[in-house]
Amino acid sequence: MSTTPGGGVRTLRVPGRHGYAAEFSPYLPGRLACAASQHYGIAGSGTLLILDQNESGLRLFRSFDWNDGLFDVTWSENNEHVLVTCSGDGSLQLWDTARATGPLQVFKEHTQEVYSVDWSQTRGEQLVVSGSWDQTVRLWDPTVGKSLCTFRGHESVIYSTIWSPHIPGCFASSSGDQTLRIWDVKTAGVRIVVPAHQAEILSCDWCKYNENLVVTGAVDCSLRGWDLRNVRQPVFELLGHTYAIRRVKFSPFHASVLASCSYDFTVRFWNFSKPDPLLETVEHHTEFTCGLDLSLQSPTQVADCAWDETIKIYDPVCLTMLA
């Protein structure tokens, strides 16, 4: 593994591992987790990589191998050492970075690939939600060995499951059935169904500053914003990507700023409140860009990972100017 700090971009090369998800630690500044797979996730094993930043670039702190591809990762919200990943074999894995081996626990109930996992961010609940190609979402308490609830309703594979940062027990999901759905844990049912695109929706995220605003990113190359109080029309549409949008993330620091990464190899930064919303296009990958996150500690720092076997941390010009 090699690291290069050149040009303000810190790069870790991970030979034979294709990146699917990158997530900054909510606790430790500069710590990053990356879920990666062999053979583009089609066959082979997976690796969870834990990275730290230093002056000279990115350093691999620890890595954990799993016997199937890893597709997503989420940090615990109550223990700085704990994370959950999800895998092509239908399982979730609970890891502890303070230990050299793992996992601590494996949750195996989904019957097909698990593509998405997210740890709740609202106080008073420590719950994990997972979305699978078996068309179900499952709810987990990591201290309990089995799922608490199964949510059914999507009519195709589920690509993304994200907790609301505002409303306890509420999460969003997006699917190959072209819908965005909002769910309520208390009623174990769906609250809102949005026919958001006429294409598969690979990603969704909640605005950190508006509990009613969710963004979707789809195979039709568009990003759309939805006000959940009136979902007949999107409140914004962002166009510019030339292939499917793989992941979208709202900024933790700016209410109308978001980032998206795509199978067109780019990461794009947007301000949906501006007449000309595209702020910047970053083209530093040579393969599908799948993982993306914006730091909770630094207003300017971004991480991404791609199928070109690299993980990058950088400060885009547009975020530096906003700061």
C-alpha positions as CSV (number, residue, x, y, z in Angstrom):
1,M,0.0,0.0,0.0
2,S,1.4,3.4,-0.9
3,T,0.4,6.9,0.2
4,T,1.0,10.2,-1.6
5,P,0.4,13.6,-0.1
6,G,0.9,15.5,-3.4
7,G,-1.2,18.4,-4.6
8,G,-3.2,18.7,-1.4
9,V,-4.8,15.3,-2.1
10,R,-3.8,12.5,0.3
11,T,-4.1,9.1,-1.4
12,L,-3.8,5.5,-0.2
13,R,-3.5,2.9,-2.8
14,V,-5.0,-0.5,-1.9
15,P,-4.0,-3.1,-4.5
16,G,-6.7,-5.6,-5.4
17,R,-9.4,-3.8,-3.3
18,H,-12.1,-1.8,-5.0
19,G,-13.7,0.9,-2.7
20,Y,-17.4,0.9,-2.1
21,A,-17.9,3.2,0.9
22,A,-15.9,5.8,2.9
23,E,-17.0,7.2,6.3
24,F,-15.3,9.7,8.6
25,S,-15.3,8.8,12.3
26,P,-17.7,11.0,14.2
27,Y,-15.2,11.0,17.1
28,L,-11.6,11.0,16.0
29,P,-10.5,13.8,13.6
30,G,-8.9,12.4,10.5
31,R,-9.9,8.8,11.1
32,L,-11.7,7.2,8.1
33,A,-13.2,3.8,7.5
34,C,-13.5,2.3,4.0
35,A,-15.4,-0.8,2.9
36,A,-13.8,-2.5,-0.1
37,S,-14.1,-5.6,-2.2
38,Q,-12.0,-7.9,-4.4
39,H,-12.9,-8.2,-8.0
40,Y,-15.3,-5.2,-8.1
41,G,-17.5,-6.9,-5.5
42,I,-18.6,-9.6,-8.0
43,A,-16.6,-12.4,-6.4
44,G,-13.9,-12.8,-3.7
45,S,-13.5,-11.3,-0.3
46,G,-13.9,-7.9,1.3
47,T,-11.8,-5.7,3.5
48,L,-12.6,-3.0,6.1
49,L,-9.8,-0.5,6.1
50,I,-9.3,2.0,9.0
51,L,-7.1,5.0,8.0
52,D,-5.5,7.8,9.9
53,Q,-4.1,11.1,8.5
54,N,-0.7,12.5,9.3
55,E,1.5,15.1,7.9
56,S,2.9,12.8,5.2
57,G,-0.4,11.5,4.0
58,L,-2.7,8.6,4.9
59,R,-1.7,5.7,7.1
60,L,-3.4,2.3,7.4
61,F,-4.2,1.9,11.1
62,R,-5.9,-1.5,10.8
63,S,-7.6,-3.8,8.3
64,F,-10.1,-6.6,8.7
65,D,-10.9,-9.2,6.1
66,W,-14.3,-10.8,5.5
67,N,-15.0,-13.7,3.2
68,D,-17.4,-11.8,0.9
69,G,-17.4,-8.3,-0.5
70,L,-18.1,-5.4,1.8
71,F,-20.4,-2.8,0.4
72,D,-21.1,-0.2,3.2
73,V,-19.8,0.9,6.6
74,T,-21.2,3.0,9.4
75,W,-19.6,4.1,12.7
76,S,-21.2,3.6,16.1
77,E,-22.6,6.7,17.6
78,N,-21.8,5.7,21.2
79,N,-18.4,4.0,21.0
80,E,-15.5,5.5,19.0
81,H,-14.0,2.0,18.3
82,V,-17.0,0.2,16.9
83,L,-18.3,0.0,13.3
84,V,-20.7,-2.1,11.3
85,T,-20.2,-3.3,7.8
86,C,-22.5,-5.2,5.4
87,S,-21.7,-7.8,2.9
88,G,-22.6,-9.7,-0.3
89,D,-23.3,-12.8,1.8
90,G,-26.4,-11.2,3.4
91,S,-24.7,-10.5,6.7
92,L,-23.8,-7.5,8.9
93,Q,-20.5,-7.5,10.8
94,L,-19.7,-5.6,14.1
95,W,-16.0,-4.7,14.4
96,D,-13.9,-3.1,17.2
97,T,-10.9,-1.2,16.0
98,A,-9.3,-1.6,19.5
99,R,-8.9,-5.3,18.7
100,A,-6.6,-6.7,16.0
101,T,-9.1,-9.5,15.0
102,G,-12.8,-9.6,14.5
103,P,-15.7,-9.4,13.9
104,L,-17.2,-9.2,17.4
105,Q,-20.6,-10.3,16.1
106,V,-22.2,-11.3,12.8
107,F,-25.9,-10.7,12.0
108,K,-27.1,-13.0,9.3
109,E,-30.8,-12.7,8.3
110,H,-30.9,-11.0,4.9
111,T,-31.1,-13.6,2.1
112,Q,-29.2,-11.6,-0.5
113,E,-26.5,-8.9,-0.7
114,V,-26.7,-6.2,1.9
115,Y,-25.9,-2.9,0.2
116,S,-26.5,-0.3,2.9
117,V,-26.1,0.1,6.6
118,D,-26.5,3.1,8.9
119,W,-26.3,3.8,12.6
120,S,-29.0,6.1,14.1
121,Q,-27.8,9.7,15.0
122,T,-30.6,10.8,17.3
123,R,-30.1,10.7,21.0
124,G,-31.6,8.0,23.1
125,E,-31.6,5.2,20.5
126,Q,-28.7,3.0,19.3
127,L,-30.2,1.4,16.3
128,V,-28.8,0.2,12.9
129,V,-30.8,-0.1,9.7
130,S,-29.8,-2.3,6.8
131,G,-31.1,-2.4,3.2
132,S,-30.7,-5.5,1.0
133,W,-31.2,-6.8,-2.5
134,D,-33.8,-9.2,-0.9
135,Q,-36.1,-6.1,-1.0
136,T,-36.3,-5.7,2.8
137,V,-35.0,-3.3,5.3
138,R,-34.1,-4.7,8.7
139,L,-33.8,-2.9,12.1
140,W,-31.1,-4.0,14.6
141,D,-30.0,-3.2,18.1
142,P,-26.3,-4.1,18.1
143,T,-26.6,-5.4,21.7
144,V,-29.3,-7.9,20.6
145,G,-28.4,-10.9,18.5
146,K,-31.3,-10.8,16.1
147,S,-33.2,-8.1,14.1
148,L,-36.0,-6.2,15.9
149,C,-38.2,-5.7,12.8
150,T,-38.4,-6.2,9.0
151,F,-39.8,-3.5,6.7
152,R,-41.4,-4.7,3.5
153,G,-42.8,-2.7,0.6
154,H,-40.0,-2.0,-1.9
155,E,-40.5,-4.0,-5.1
156,S,-36.9,-4.2,-6.1
157,V,-33.4,-4.2,-4.6
158,I,-32.7,-1.6,-1.9
159,Y,-29.6,0.4,-2.4
160,S,-29.7,3.0,0.4
161,T,-31.0,3.3,3.9
162,I,-30.4,6.5,5.9
163,W,-31.6,7.6,9.3
164,S,-33.1,11.0,9.7
165,P,-30.7,13.1,11.8
166,H,-33.7,15.0,13.2
167,I,-36.6,12.7,13.8
168,P,-36.1,9.7,16.2
169,G,-37.1,6.3,14.6
170,C,-37.4,7.7,11.1
171,F,-35.4,6.6,8.1
172,A,-35.4,6.9,4.3
173,S,-34.7,4.2,1.7
174,S,-34.1,4.2,-2.0
175,S,-34.5,1.3,-4.4
176,G,-34.4,-0.1,-7.9
177,D,-38.2,0.2,-7.9
178,Q,-37.6,4.0,-8.6
179,T,-39.1,5.1,-5.3
180,L,-37.9,6.9,-2.2
181,R,-39.6,5.7,0.9
182,I,-39.8,7.3,4.4
183,W,-40.4,4.8,7.3
184,D,-41.4,5.0,10.9
185,V,-40.0,2.5,13.4
186,K,-42.8,3.0,15.9
187,T,-45.5,1.9,13.4
188,A,-43.1,-0.5,11.6
189,G,-44.6,0.9,8.4
190,V,-44.0,3.2,5.5
191,R,-45.0,6.9,6.0
192,I,-44.4,8.3,2.5
193,V,-43.7,6.8,-0.9
194,V,-42.2,9.1,-3.5
195,P,-41.9,8.0,-7.2
196,A,-38.8,10.1,-7.3
197,H,-37.2,9.1,-10.7
198,Q,-38.0,7.0,-13.7
199,A,-34.8,5.1,-13.0
200,E,-33.2,3.1,-10.2
201,I,-32.3,5.3,-7.2
202,L,-28.9,4.3,-5.9
203,S,-28.6,6.9,-3.1
204,C,-30.5,9.2,-0.8
205,D,-29.6,11.5,2.1
206,W,-31.2,13.9,4.6
207,C,-30.4,17.6,4.9
208,K,-28.7,18.3,8.2
209,Y,-30.6,21.6,8.5
210,N,-34.1,20.8,7.3
211,E,-35.9,17.8,8.7
212,N,-38.3,17.8,5.6
213,L,-35.6,17.8,2.9
214,V,-34.2,14.6,1.3
215,V,-32.1,14.3,-1.8
216,T,-32.1,11.3,-4.2
217,G,-29.4,10.3,-6.8
218,A,-30.3,8.0,-9.6
219,V,-29.2,6.1,-12.7
220,D,-30.8,8.9,-14.8
221,C,-27.7,11.1,-13.8
222,S,-29.9,13.5,-11.8
223,L,-30.1,14.6,-8.2
224,R,-33.5,15.7,-6.9
225,G,-34.5,17.4,-3.7
226,W,-37.8,16.5,-2.0
227,D,-39.8,18.4,0.5
228,L,-41.6,15.6,2.4
229,R,-44.6,17.9,3.2
230,N,-45.4,18.0,-0.6
231,V,-43.7,15.4,-2.8
232,R,-45.6,16.0,-6.0
233,Q,-42.6,17.9,-7.6
234,P,-39.0,18.0,-6.6
235,V,-37.9,21.3,-5.0
236,F,-34.6,21.2,-7.0
237,E,-33.0,19.1,-9.7
238,L,-29.3,19.1,-10.3
239,L,-27.9,18.0,-13.7
240,G,-24.3,17.5,-14.9
241,H,-23.3,13.9,-14.1
242,T,-23.0,11.8,-17.3
243,Y,-23.4,8.4,-15.7
244,A,-25.3,7.0,-12.7
245,I,-25.0,8.8,-9.4
246,R,-23.7,6.3,-6.9
247,R,-23.8,8.3,-3.7
248,V,-25.0,11.7,-2.4
249,K,-24.2,13.5,0.8
250,F,-25.4,16.7,2.3
251,S,-22.9,19.0,3.9
252,P,-22.8,19.0,7.7
253,F,-21.8,22.7,7.7
254,H,-23.8,24.4,4.9
255,A,-27.6,24.0,4.6
256,S,-27.8,24.1,0.8
257,V,-24.5,22.4,-0.1
258,L,-24.2,18.7,-1.1
259,A,-21.7,16.4,-2.9
260,S,-22.3,13.5,-5.3
261,C,-20.1,10.8,-6.8
262,S,-20.8,8.9,-9.9
263,Y,-19.9,6.1,-12.4
264,D,-18.7,9.0,-14.6
265,F,-15.5,8.9,-12.3
266,T,-16.2,12.4,-10.9
267,V,-17.2,14.0,-7.6
268,R,-19.4,17.1,-7.9
269,F,-20.2,19.8,-5.3
270,W,-23.4,21.7,-5.5
271,N,-25.3,24.6,-3.9
272,F,-28.9,24.0,-4.8
273,S,-29.9,27.5,-3.7
274,K,-27.8,29.1,-6.4
275,P,-29.0,29.8,-10.0
276,D,-25.8,28.1,-11.2
277,P,-25.7,25.3,-8.7
278,L,-22.6,23.3,-9.8
279,L,-19.7,24.6,-7.6
280,E,-16.9,22.2,-8.6
281,T,-16.2,19.0,-10.4
282,V,-13.3,16.9,-9.1
283,E,-11.8,14.4,-11.6
284,H,-9.1,12.4,-9.8
285,H,-10.3,8.9,-10.2
286,T,-10.0,6.6,-13.2
287,E,-12.8,4.2,-12.3
288,F,-16.3,4.2,-10.8
289,T,-16.4,6.4,-7.7
290,C,-18.6,4.8,-5.1
291,G,-17.7,6.0,-1.7
292,L,-18.0,9.7,-0.5
293,D,-18.2,11.5,2.8
294,L,-17.8,15.0,4.2
295,S,-15.9,15.4,7.5
296,L,-17.9,16.3,10.6
297,Q,-14.9,18.0,12.1
298,S,-13.4,19.9,9.2
299,P,-15.7,22.1,7.1
300,T,-13.5,21.7,4.1
301,Q,-12.4,18.0,4.1
302,V,-13.9,15.3,1.9
303,A,-13.1,11.6,1.5
304,D,-13.9,9.4,-1.5
305,C,-13.0,5.9,-2.8
306,A,-13.3,4.2,-6.2
307,W,-12.8,1.0,-8.1
308,D,-9.3,2.3,-9.2
309,E,-8.0,0.9,-5.8
310,T,-7.5,4.3,-4.2
311,I,-8.9,6.2,-1.2
312,K,-8.5,10.0,-1.2
313,I,-8.9,12.8,1.3
314,Y,-8.8,16.3,0.1
315,D,-10.1,19.9,0.5
316,P,-12.1,21.0,-2.6
317,V,-11.6,24.6,-3.6
318,C,-15.3,25.4,-3.3
319,L,-15.5,24.3,0.4
320,T,-12.3,26.2,1.2
321,M,-13.9,29.3,-0.2
322,L,-17.1,28.8,1.8
323,A,-15.1,28.4,5.0
